[in-house]
Amino acid sequence: MRIVRLTKETRENILDNMLKRSPNNYGDYEDRVAEIIAEVRSRGDEAIFDYAKKFDHAELTKENFRVSGDEIREAYELVDENLLRVIRRALENIRDYHSRQKQNSWFDSTPKGTMLGQKVTPMSTVGVYVPGGKAAYPSSVLMNIVPAKVAGVERIIMATPCDAEGKVNPLVLAAAREAGADEIYKTGGAQAIAAMAFGTESIPRVDKIVGPGNIYVALAKKAVFGYVNIDSIAGPSEILVLADETANPHYVAADLLSQAEHDELASAILITTSEELARKVSDEVDGFLQKLSRREIIEKSLDSFGYLLVADSMDEAVETANAIASEHLEIVTQNPFEVMTRIKNAGAIFLGEYSCEPLGDYFAGPNHVLPTNGTARFFSPLSVDDFVKKSSIIYYSREALEPVHKDIITFAQSEHLTAHANSIAVRFEETEKFSYGLSSTPKASRGKCFDLH
């Protein structure tokens, strides 16, 4: 890995390079995604079946489109018992953490006859997308379904691709059953997103779509946003390690590589105040690469988006970390808790040399669906809040409204919204008493109840 002295120019170059990975820069795919969405909206299930045959070489029908109870039972028979035990332990941690996020409705009344509040209501139906392909991601299943269940979502739809025989990965099915998916459909890609956004004969229209996927999935989610809600437009994985001379270079190198193996666009960055640590980490990375199965992917990732940055001070290192706003931020310093207080932008923060990133990916409990591409500046991890709506509650009695009603009329006047003012005035039979400054208002728009002379 390259060792670079951190300067303002270096930081700006890195930020520019990171932005090249954004899904916003893949315009060539958008026309194809739009075509797929239009087909699904027009032809429903039949379009889904055609795409399954084209992309997955699978023969789907209305009879085998939805995963059956028999298929789920068969999946359990194929999953290793020890792995199932681990999934259940992780599920317990994830559920416990997200239960602490749950908000209740609240109401606050006064003796003057007012009541204000907030009503928290779970979404009715949520769609969860789970990628297919050669790899299975049961952790993604848990992280997307559990907060929705904790929030109280009534119906959770899951979409995931099948293989050529119409089979879904058994580990994914077992995780979905454990987490609480209500219905599972064998479809992937942009067509799955379109089906959940607009509905088909089999798949209901959902209120929100969550879950990771390839560029087609990301662009499809972007395209349907507004018709339904989405979690985010996920980009490639990221890790940034803040370290001083006390950090273990063996551990730091291992953690950087844990994210670089995701794909060629993943980024792995060390910012340290110790040039000696940077050199040792570079050597450790070279040593690890000889043993890792995804070496080719890792090398391409590190060549394009890997950096070992040497800062003059921890203040400079923290400033750069906040500018990058990484998905995962590890702080491996003598006092990581003190450094944490200065962090403004990060998806998840891991403190100390034993709080490595994979702990958060799988087991600790906080959600691993995190903002990428610098969006940790304004986005947060997936949470229970993402699956509820909040409605404001307002109650005023006549006695409460009477002493403030003239102020409201004055406010409405200032914005020339006469019907607003009228709505207040009619309740106190004062429509003939107030002039609303409407002499220049066209006659056709004048309310009959106002004194306009």
TORMI-35820 format. One record per residue (C-alpha): x, y, z; residue in one letter. Coordinates in nm, 4 decimals. Example, Ala and Ser with C-alpha at 12.3 -4.5 7.8 and 13.67 -1.06 7.14 Angstrom:
REM residues 2
east  north  up  aa
1.2300  -0.4500  0.7800  a .
1.3670  -0.1060  0.7140  s .
//
This chain:
REM residues 453
east  north  up  aa
0.0000  0.0000  0.0000  m .
0.1138  0.3541  -0.0732  r .
0.2361  0.5677  0.2178  i .
0.1481  0.9351  0.1711  v .
0.2179  1.2409  0.3842  r .
-0.1185  1.3993  0.4661  l .
-0.1623  1.7526  0.3336  t .
-0.4624  1.9626  0.2384  k .
-0.3994  1.8807  -0.1280  e .
-0.3728  1.5091  -0.0512  t .
-0.7008  1.5173  0.1357  r .
-0.8838  1.6900  -0.1497  e .
-0.7452  1.4412  -0.4019  n .
-0.8616  1.1478  -0.1902  i .
-1.2086  1.2960  -0.1491  l .
-1.2364  1.3469  -0.5252  d .
-1.1209  0.9909  -0.5882  n .
-1.3730  0.8483  -0.3419  m .
-1.6604  1.0274  -0.5151  l .
-1.5798  0.8471  -0.8398  k .
-1.7276  0.5339  -0.6826  r .
-2.0728  0.6897  -0.6396  s .
-2.3740  0.5269  -0.8119  p .
-2.4505  0.8743  -0.9464  n .
-2.1663  0.8217  -1.1933  n .
-2.3133  0.5199  -1.3700  y .
-2.5447  0.6901  -1.6167  g .
-2.4961  0.4176  -1.8785  d .
-2.7031  0.1778  -1.6694  y .
-2.9971  0.4082  -1.6076  e .
-3.1719  0.3521  -1.9409  d .
-3.1643  -0.0232  -1.8917  r .
-3.2998  0.0084  -1.5388  v .
-3.5792  0.2375  -1.6588  a .
-3.6726  -0.0188  -1.9240  e .
-3.6915  -0.2989  -1.6670  i .
-3.9060  -0.0900  -1.4331  i .
-4.1442  -0.0006  -1.7161  a .
-4.1780  -0.3670  -1.8150  e .
-4.2620  -0.4738  -1.4600  v .
-4.5143  -0.1919  -1.4189  r .
-4.6799  -0.2898  -1.7455  s .
-4.6664  -0.6697  -1.7371  r .
-4.6341  -0.7569  -1.3679  g .
-4.5517  -1.1170  -1.2842  d .
-4.4974  -1.2158  -1.6471  e .
-4.2160  -0.9630  -1.6787  a .
-4.0598  -1.0993  -1.3607  i .
-4.0745  -1.4534  -1.4979  f .
-3.9171  -1.3455  -1.8269  d .
-3.6305  -1.1732  -1.6484  y .
-3.5782  -1.4782  -1.4247  a .
-3.5393  -1.6910  -1.7366  k .
-3.3072  -1.4386  -1.9008  k .
-3.0804  -1.3569  -1.6068  f .
-3.1093  -1.6573  -1.3735  d .
-3.2015  -1.9285  -1.6292  h .
-3.4916  -2.0197  -1.4012  a .
-3.8417  -2.1276  -1.5036  e .
-4.0749  -1.9452  -1.2663  l .
-4.4536  -1.9650  -1.2576  t .
-4.7227  -1.8334  -1.0269  k .
-4.7068  -2.1700  -0.8498  e .
-4.3355  -2.1637  -0.7588  n .
-4.2683  -1.7874  -0.7496  f .
-4.3239  -1.7568  -0.3758  r .
-4.1035  -1.9644  -0.1450  v .
-4.3163  -2.2359  0.0136  s .
-4.3186  -2.3758  0.3637  g .
-4.1722  -2.7002  0.2310  d .
-3.8791  -2.5108  0.0808  e .
-3.8103  -2.3399  0.4123  i .
-3.8217  -2.6704  0.5994  r .
-3.5828  -2.8191  0.3447  e .
-3.3501  -2.5223  0.3940  a .
-3.3297  -2.5895  0.7672  y .
-3.2221  -2.9459  0.6954  e .
-2.9346  -2.8168  0.4840  l .
-2.8011  -2.5559  0.7281  v .
-2.5315  -2.6575  0.9733  d .
-2.6648  -2.6676  1.3297  e .
-2.3705  -2.4755  1.4703  n .
-2.4141  -2.2011  1.2118  l .
-2.7838  -2.1815  1.2943  l .
-2.6915  -2.1430  1.6618  r .
-2.4574  -1.8549  1.5746  v .
-2.7277  -1.6855  1.3667  i .
-2.9685  -1.7076  1.6592  r .
-2.7154  -1.5548  1.8996  r .
-2.6467  -1.2705  1.6571  a .
-3.0214  -1.2242  1.6086  l .
-3.0680  -1.1873  1.9834  e .
-2.7983  -0.9173  1.9997  n .
-2.9421  -0.7298  1.7021  i .
-3.2949  -0.7438  1.8411  r .
-3.1819  -0.6245  2.1849  d .
-2.9891  -0.3288  2.0428  y .
-3.2705  -0.2162  1.8156  h .
-3.5306  -0.2541  2.0898  s .
-3.3534  0.0300  2.2694  r .
-3.4202  0.2562  1.9707  q .
-3.7964  0.2185  1.9784  k .
-3.9881  0.5393  2.0448  q .
-4.3339  0.5655  2.1937  n .
-4.6077  0.8109  2.1085  s .
-4.6299  1.0998  2.3531  w .
-4.8848  1.3637  2.4488  f .
-4.8478  1.6762  2.6615  d .
-5.1543  1.8640  2.7883  s .
-5.1918  2.1922  2.9763  t .
-5.4624  2.3262  3.2103  p .
-5.5399  2.5905  2.9459  k .
-5.6991  2.3288  2.7206  g .
-5.4217  2.2336  2.4793  t .
-5.2736  1.8982  2.3982  m .
-4.9712  1.8494  2.1732  l .
-4.8086  1.5229  2.0888  g .
-4.6474  1.2859  1.8446  q .
-4.8056  0.9624  1.7238  k .
-4.5562  0.6944  1.6195  v .
-4.7003  0.4444  1.3702  t .
-4.5187  0.1490  1.2093  p .
-4.5265  0.1204  0.8326  m .
-4.7728  -0.1394  0.7066  s .
-4.5603  -0.3212  0.4483  t .
-4.1848  -0.3194  0.3917  v .
-3.9811  -0.4825  0.1157  g .
-3.6375  -0.6266  0.1912  v .
-3.3974  -0.6994  -0.0922  y .
-3.1325  -0.9669  -0.0359  v .
-2.8622  -1.0203  -0.3002  p .
-2.8129  -1.3627  -0.4557  g .
-2.5280  -1.5023  -0.6585  g .
-2.2525  -1.7339  -0.5384  k .
-2.2275  -1.5786  -0.1915  a .
-2.4966  -1.5868  0.0764  a .
-2.5436  -1.2989  0.3179  y .
-2.7552  -1.4072  0.6155  p .
-2.6185  -1.1102  0.8107  s .
-2.7837  -0.8749  0.5609  s .
-3.1124  -1.0591  0.6113  v .
-3.0969  -1.0084  0.9878  l .
-2.9869  -0.6456  0.9760  m .
-3.2686  -0.5412  0.7426  n .
-3.5567  -0.7449  0.8828  i .
-3.5003  -0.7191  1.2590  v .
-3.5416  -0.3392  1.2959  p .
-3.8599  -0.3592  1.0880  a .
-3.9966  -0.6307  1.3172  k .
-3.9003  -0.4354  1.6284  v .
-4.0728  -0.1283  1.4835  a .
-4.3951  -0.3274  1.4468  g .
-4.4199  -0.3524  1.0668  v .
-4.7196  -0.5743  0.9888  e .
-4.5978  -0.7374  0.6674  r .
-4.2378  -0.7915  0.5585  i .
-4.1803  -0.8985  0.1978  i .
-3.8397  -1.0352  0.0989  m .
-3.7107  -1.0597  -0.2579  a .
-3.4005  -1.2601  -0.3464  t .
-3.2829  -1.4297  -0.6667  p .
-3.3015  -1.8040  -0.7184  c .
-3.0670  -2.0346  -0.9090  d .
-3.1404  -2.2085  -1.2386  a .
-3.3344  -2.4785  -1.0540  e .
-3.5554  -2.2250  -0.8796  g .
-3.3814  -2.2746  -0.5458  k .
-3.2945  -1.9989  -0.2992  v .
-2.9830  -2.0255  -0.0844  n .
-3.0874  -2.2293  0.2234  p .
-2.8856  -2.0111  0.4609  l .
-3.0698  -1.7018  0.3390  v .
-3.4051  -1.8769  0.3815  l .
-3.3244  -1.9942  0.7335  a .
-3.2076  -1.6470  0.8358  a .
-3.5223  -1.4923  0.6871  a .
-3.7432  -1.7314  0.8810  r .
-3.5540  -1.6662  1.2040  e .
-3.5721  -1.2881  1.1559  a .
-3.9443  -1.2885  1.0762  g .
-3.9992  -1.2424  0.7009  a .
-4.3658  -1.2995  0.6145  d .
-4.3320  -1.3693  0.2414  e .
-4.0297  -1.4511  0.0243  i .
-4.0270  -1.4181  -0.3547  y .
-3.7732  -1.5501  -0.6039  k .
-3.6723  -1.2386  -0.7898  t .
-3.3662  -1.0172  -0.7988  g .
-3.2164  -0.7138  -0.9639  g .
-3.3993  -0.4033  -1.0787  a .
-3.7081  -0.6119  -1.1528  q .
-3.7418  -0.7067  -0.7852  a .
-3.7216  -0.3424  -0.6803  i .
-3.9843  -0.2465  -0.9391  a .
-4.2152  -0.5264  -0.8253  a .
-4.2023  -0.4157  -0.4625  m .
-4.2371  -0.0477  -0.5528  a .
-4.5388  -0.0810  -0.7828  f .
-4.6793  -0.4242  -0.7031  g .
-4.7602  -0.7176  -0.9295  t .
-5.0302  -0.9832  -0.9236  e .
-4.8284  -1.1697  -0.6586  s .
-4.6108  -0.9119  -0.4849  i .
-4.7842  -0.6341  -0.2907  p .
-4.6792  -0.2743  -0.3219  r .
-4.4692  -0.1840  -0.0189  v .
-4.4185  0.1398  0.1719  d .
-4.0407  0.1174  0.1869  k .
-3.7606  -0.0857  0.0271  i .
-3.4377  -0.1643  0.2106  v .
-3.1383  -0.3827  0.1408  g .
-2.8132  -0.3804  -0.0585  p .
-2.7525  -0.4860  -0.4166  g .
-2.5536  -0.4312  -0.7329  n .
-2.5563  -0.1199  -0.9499  i .
-2.8888  -0.2197  -1.1100  y .
-3.0503  -0.2521  -0.7682  v .
-2.9017  0.0782  -0.6500  a .
-3.0223  0.2678  -0.9560  l .
-3.3648  0.1027  -0.9418  a .
-3.4048  0.2132  -0.5803  k .
-3.3050  0.5627  -0.6825  k .
-3.5622  0.5571  -0.9642  a .
-3.8559  0.4436  -0.7485  v .
-3.7826  0.6786  -0.4592  f .
-4.0848  0.9024  -0.4210  g .
-4.3266  0.6272  -0.5189  y .
-4.1988  0.4436  -0.2125  v .
-3.9397  0.5258  0.0485  n .
-3.5950  0.3642  0.0416  i .
-3.3150  0.3259  0.2923  d .
-3.0296  0.4703  0.0856  s .
-2.8329  0.4344  -0.2356  i .
-2.5574  0.2120  -0.1034  a .
-2.2070  0.2504  -0.2393  g .
-1.8958  0.0328  -0.2063  p .
-1.7744  -0.0593  0.1405  s .
-1.5325  0.1645  0.3314  e .
-1.3060  0.1465  0.6335  i .
-1.0942  0.4185  0.7888  l .
-0.8595  0.3445  1.0786  v .
-0.7375  0.6269  1.3033  l .
-0.4262  0.5079  1.4844  a .
-0.1282  0.6298  1.6815  d .
0.2031  0.4628  1.7645  e .
0.0350  0.2325  2.0192  t .
-0.1681  0.0464  1.7544  a .
-0.0880  -0.3125  1.6601  n .
0.0095  -0.3101  1.2889  p .
-0.0878  -0.6760  1.2504  h .
-0.4438  -0.5995  1.3617  y .
-0.4699  -0.2775  1.1608  v .
-0.3616  -0.4492  0.8386  a .
-0.6103  -0.7311  0.8920  a .
-0.8926  -0.4818  0.9450  d .
-0.8093  -0.2826  0.6328  l .
-0.8143  -0.6002  0.4248  l .
-1.1470  -0.7101  0.5739  s .
-1.3171  -0.4338  0.3764  q .
-1.0932  -0.4330  0.0691  a .
-1.2064  -0.7882  -0.0087  e .
-1.5684  -0.6786  -0.0659  h .
-1.5110  -0.5490  -0.4180  d .
-1.2689  -0.3581  -0.6379  e .
-1.4323  -0.0253  -0.5480  l .
-1.4014  -0.0727  -0.1709  a .
-1.1762  0.1718  0.0121  s .
-0.9344  0.1044  0.2971  a .
-0.7579  0.3988  0.4599  i .
-0.5238  0.4314  0.7564  l .
-0.4574  0.7746  0.9046  i .
-0.1820  0.7664  1.1634  t .
0.0511  1.0032  1.3433  t .
0.3263  0.7401  1.3251  s .
0.5212  0.6883  1.0020  e .
0.6759  0.3780  1.1556  e .
0.3287  0.2282  1.2076  l .
0.2401  0.3037  0.8448  a .
0.5504  0.1166  0.7231  r .
0.4756  -0.1812  0.9453  k .
0.1117  -0.1928  0.8319  v .
0.2277  -0.1905  0.4692  s .
0.4533  -0.4887  0.5369  d .
0.1743  -0.6717  0.7197  e .
-0.0639  -0.6156  0.4277  v .
0.1891  -0.7716  0.1902  d .
0.2199  -1.0702  0.4197  g .
-0.1554  -1.1225  0.4515  f .
-0.2097  -1.0975  0.0762  l .
-0.0159  -1.4176  0.0184  q .
-0.2750  -1.6110  0.2214  k .
-0.6106  -1.4568  0.1305  l .
-0.8486  -1.6165  -0.1197  s .
-0.9756  -1.2878  -0.2653  r .
-0.6284  -1.1511  -0.3314  r .
-0.7005  -1.0238  -0.6826  e .
-1.0011  -0.8188  -0.5685  i .
-0.8107  -0.6845  -0.2677  i .
-0.5122  -0.5753  -0.4741  e .
-0.7305  -0.3846  -0.7207  k .
-0.9176  -0.2195  -0.4339  s .
-0.5982  -0.1128  -0.2582  l .
-0.4375  0.0092  -0.5802  d .
-0.7323  0.2392  -0.6508  s .
-0.8713  0.3333  -0.3101  f .
-0.6185  0.2239  -0.0467  g .
-0.4083  0.4770  0.1450  y .
-0.1682  0.4834  0.4380  l .
-0.1720  0.8494  0.5401  l .
0.0763  1.0001  0.7842  v .
-0.0576  1.3059  0.9685  a .
0.1397  1.5644  1.1632  d .
-0.1051  1.5486  1.4545  s .
-0.4129  1.3664  1.5757  m .
-0.6082  1.6890  1.5236  d .
-0.5190  1.6771  1.1531  e .
-0.6052  1.3072  1.1412  a .
-0.9462  1.3655  1.3003  v .
-1.0195  1.6585  1.0690  e .
-0.9494  1.4379  0.7674  t .
-1.1572  1.1519  0.9060  a .
-1.4517  1.3887  0.9488  n .
-1.4083  1.5120  0.5911  a .
-1.4058  1.1567  0.4511  i .
-1.7061  1.0536  0.6677  a .
-1.6330  0.6834  0.6365  s .
-1.8856  0.4030  0.6611  e .
-1.6704  0.2253  0.9231  h .
-1.4294  0.4135  1.1501  l .
-1.1918  0.2314  1.3831  e .
-1.0105  0.4330  1.6497  i .
-0.7003  0.2510  1.7710  v .
-0.5201  0.5002  1.9920  t .
-0.4001  0.5245  2.3491  q .
-0.7322  0.6837  2.4475  n .
-0.9926  0.6000  2.1802  p .
-1.2810  0.7330  2.3893  f .
-1.1293  1.0817  2.3937  e .
-1.0743  1.0770  2.0180  v .
-1.4327  0.9581  1.9675  m .
-1.5675  1.2796  2.1206  t .
-1.4151  1.4713  1.8291  r .
-1.5686  1.2555  1.5583  i .
-1.8613  1.4205  1.3784  k .
-1.9037  1.2054  1.0691  n .
-1.8948  0.8254  1.0636  a .
-2.1440  0.5459  1.0043  g .
-2.0199  0.3210  1.2849  a .
-1.7347  0.3852  1.5290  i .
-1.5258  0.0977  1.6668  f .
-1.3168  0.1728  1.9756  l .
-0.9970  -0.0083  2.0700  g .
-0.7941  -0.2869  1.9149  e .
-1.0442  -0.5635  1.9919  y .
-1.3467  -0.3851  1.8447  s .
-1.2768  -0.4848  1.4868  c .
-1.5150  -0.4071  1.2012  e .
-1.6403  -0.7659  1.1430  p .
-1.7717  -0.7622  1.5007  l .
-2.0195  -0.4985  1.3864  g .
-2.0889  -0.6719  1.0567  d .
-2.2169  -0.9862  1.2206  y .
-2.2631  -0.9968  1.5911  f .
-2.2445  -0.6954  1.8228  a .
-2.5982  -0.5703  1.7577  g .
-2.5779  -0.2252  1.5943  p .
-2.6902  -0.2248  1.2335  n .
-2.4345  -0.2845  0.9614  h .
-2.6414  -0.0983  0.6999  v .
-2.4424  0.2241  0.7074  l .
-2.4066  0.5425  0.5006  p .
-2.1334  0.5323  0.2343  t .
-1.9689  0.7716  -0.0128  n .
-1.9344  1.0461  0.2471  g .
-2.3061  1.0510  0.3267  t .
-2.2352  0.9882  0.6956  a .
-2.2218  1.3692  0.7033  r .
-2.6028  1.3670  0.6934  f .
-2.7276  1.0048  0.6984  f .
-2.7446  0.7556  0.9848  s .
-2.7328  0.3756  1.0128  p .
-3.0498  0.1804  0.9406  l .
-3.2631  0.1779  1.2548  s .
-3.6113  0.1278  1.3952  v .
-3.6814  0.4916  1.3046  d .
-3.6590  0.3973  0.9370  d .
-3.9695  0.1805  0.9664  f .
-4.2065  0.4162  1.1452  v .
-4.3904  0.7367  1.0615  k .
-4.4464  1.0207  1.3030  k .
-4.7652  1.2262  1.3031  s .
-4.8006  1.5519  1.4941  s .
-5.1027  1.5740  1.7280  i .
-5.2657  1.9116  1.8022  i .
-5.5712  1.9799  2.0193  y .
-5.6980  2.3240  2.1290  y .
-6.0225  2.3912  2.3095  s .
-6.2151  2.7133  2.2391  r .
-6.0808  2.8528  2.5641  e .
-5.7239  2.7822  2.4519  a .
-5.7685  2.9213  2.1005  l .
-5.9516  3.2421  2.1986  e .
-5.6573  3.4364  2.3497  p .
-5.4242  3.3588  2.0555  v .
-5.6617  3.3632  1.7596  h .
-5.5923  3.7244  1.6649  k .
-5.2204  3.6507  1.6501  d .
-5.2871  3.3658  1.4081  i .
-5.5027  3.5912  1.1910  i .
-5.2232  3.8479  1.1847  t .
-4.9758  3.5813  1.0765  f .
-5.2084  3.4630  0.7979  a .
-5.2544  3.8245  0.6844  q .
-4.8802  3.8678  0.6490  s .
-4.8715  3.5793  0.4020  e .
-5.1848  3.6953  0.2152  h .
-5.3571  3.3625  0.2861  l .
-5.7109  3.4850  0.3395  t .
-5.8735  3.1441  0.3721  a .
-5.6335  3.0646  0.6547  h .
-5.7387  3.3803  0.8373  a .
-6.1036  3.3058  0.7677  n .
-6.0710  2.9573  0.9165  s .
-5.9770  3.1159  1.2485  i .
-6.2147  3.4125  1.2310  a .
-6.5326  3.2123  1.1686  v .
-6.4880  3.0362  1.4994  r .
-6.5265  3.3646  1.6840  f .
-6.7858  3.5242  1.4535  e .
-6.5437  3.8038  1.3722  e .
-6.5450  3.7881  0.9953  t .
-6.6992  4.1341  0.9704  e .
-6.4645  4.2948  1.2215  k .
-6.1269  4.2448  1.0586  f .
-5.9794  4.4008  0.7496  s .
-5.7248  4.1735  0.5930  y .
-5.5502  4.4246  0.3737  g .
-5.6941  4.2761  0.0557  l .
-5.7831  4.5889  -0.1401  s .
-5.5461  4.4866  -0.4178  s .
-5.6776  4.1305  -0.4348  t .
-5.8696  4.0471  -0.7578  p .
-6.2445  4.0297  -0.7019  k .
-6.2666  3.6683  -0.8110  a .
-6.0434  3.5620  -0.5228  s .
-6.2082  3.7711  -0.2496  r .
-6.3835  3.5802  0.0268  g .
-6.7425  3.6940  0.0852  k .
-6.7025  3.6861  0.4609  c .
-6.4382  3.9605  0.4747  f .
-6.4880  4.3341  0.5105  d .
-6.2866  4.4552  0.2110  l .
-6.3723  4.8274  0.2097  h .
//
